[in-house]
Amino acid sequence: MSLLADRKPPPNKIHFTRLDPHAIERLAEIDRSEHITRAYEISAGVLTQLDVDWHVPNWFSEGDGDHSLSGQIAFCRSHLDKGGLLLGALHEDLLVGIAIVRPELYADMAQLAFLHVSREYRRQGIAKGLMAEACQIARSAGARRIYISATSTASTVEFYLSQGCELADPVDPNLYALEPQDIHLILEL
């Protein structure tokens, strides 16, 4: 067994909690890096799988572009400023997963605006736990659906599909304009 595998905690060692909005500064604790070999695109309303070879580094520490740490923090803050709630998954005191849910995107629709799990902690139920927390918050606010604009990677899209999400039909035109390369999904609550 590798040393990396030895460091992974069992799922019951992860604590899910609502975080103060200022804790978004802790986003640097999340390692988003991965090597992606499969992705999806929507063509004529059909989800089509693509073979890709994308090496995604961690967020850039310099600059303020889309893939920089400061750019991601600004993106998250924009959702928190619009009523979003910050959720965290902690292993001891380390932030290993993070999500933002906007409970009231529209009258009966919430939005899962952000969800990331650190590389070493993936495939352990952390994303599922964060999503369950987001769904509970959305239901409590009266939402009947959650809108998700997901990156096109196979692991991301397949995760959301496994949680019961379906392709958004129609897509939200405002959210689509912001992220046209994403796969837009709806989860009925």
N, C-alpha and C positions, 0 to 999 in steps of 0.2 A: 504494500500500500504506500502511495506517495505521501510525502510530508504535507502537501497541499490538501489532500483528502483528510489527513489527520486533523487539520485545523478547522474543518467544517463542523459546525455544531449540529446536533440533532434539532429538528424543527421545534421541539418543545423548549429549546433554549432561546428562541427568538421572542422578543417582547414587542407587540404592536401597540402603538400609542399615537395620540394626536399631539403634534408638536406646535410650539409657538411659531408664528410666521417668521420671526427672526432666525429661527433654526435653519432656514434655507441656506444660510452661509455654510452649513455643514455639508452641503452637496459635494464638496471636494473629497469627502470620505467614500463616495461611491465611485467604483472603478467600472466605467461603462465599456471598456475595451472588449473586443471580440473579433474573431475571424468568421465571416459569414460566407457560406457557399450556396445558399438558396434564398431567394426572395420572391415576392409576388408583385404582380401588377394587375390592374383592372383593365380589361379590354372588352368592349362591347357588353359591359355589365357582368363579365365572367372573370373570376379570379384565376389567373394563369401563373404557374410557377416558372421561375427563371433560374438558371444556373449562373452564379456570380462568384467573384473572388474579391471580396471586400475586406480589407484589414482596417478595422475601426479602432483608432487609438483612444486613450482616455481623453477627457476634455482638455483642450489646450489651456495652459496656465497663463499664456500671454494673449493679449488682444481681447476683442469683444464681439467676435463673429458668432455665428450660429453654433459652432462646435467648440466654443471657448467656455470655460467655467463662468466667466462674468456674463457672457451671453445667455447661458442657461439659467443663471440666477435671475437675470433680468426677465427672462421669459416666465419663470416661475412666479416672480413677484407680480408680474402683470395679472396672473390668474388669482393670486392671493388678494390683490387689491380689488378684484371683482367679486369677492365673496368666497374664494376658494379656501379650502381647509387643507392643512399640511399634515400628512400621515407619515409615520416612520416605523421602520422595523429595526430593532436594535438587538445586537448580540453583545451582551455586557454593555459597554458604553459606546460601542462602535455602530454608526449608522450604516446598515447594510442594504436597506431598501427604503424607497421614498415614493410617495404618491401625492397628487393634488386632486381633490374632488371639488367641483363646483356644484353644490347641491341644487342650485336653481338657475341653470342656464336659461331655460324657458319655463313656462308655467308647470309643465309636467315632465320636463327633461333636465337631467343632470349631465355633467360632463366629467369624465375621467381625463383630466388635462395633462397629466404627467405620471409616469410610472417607470422606475428604474430599480434594478436589483444589481448589486455589486457582483462582478464576475465570479469571484470565489464562492458566492452564496447562491448562485442560480440553481434551478431545478431541485429546490428543497421545499417548495410550497410557500415561499415568501411573497411572490407576486400574487398568488392565489389569496393569501391572507390579507394583503393590502387591498386587493380588489373586493374581498368580502366586506372589509371595513368601509370602503367607499360606497358599496351598494347599500349597506345598512344606513349610512348617513343620508344617502339620496332618498331611500324609502322614508326615513323619518321626516324628511323635508317635503314629502308628498310627490316625489318624482315617480313616474311609472316606467321611465326608460333612462338609459345612460348612453351618451354619445361619446365615441372614442375615435380619435384620429391616430392610427397606429403606424409606426414605421413599417416599411414594407418587408422587413426581414422575416424569413419563414418562422423562426422561433417565436417572434412577437405575434405575428398573425395567427399561427397555429395555437398559441396560448389562448388568445382571445376567442377563437372559434371553439376551443375545448371548454370554455367557460359559458358557452351558449350564445355568444355574439353572432350576429348576422350582418351581411353587407348592408350598409345604409342605403335605402332606396325610398326617396331620393336622398342625396347627400345634402347636408346643410350648406347652402351656398357661401355663407360667410366663413365658416370653418374650412371649407374646401379651398377657398381662395387663399387662405393662410398656409395651407399644407397640401397642395394638389398632388404631390407624389405619394402621400400617405394612403393607407387603406382605411376608409371611413366605415365604421361599424356602429351598430346599435345593439344594446343589451336590454331586453324586456325584463323589467323587475317584477 
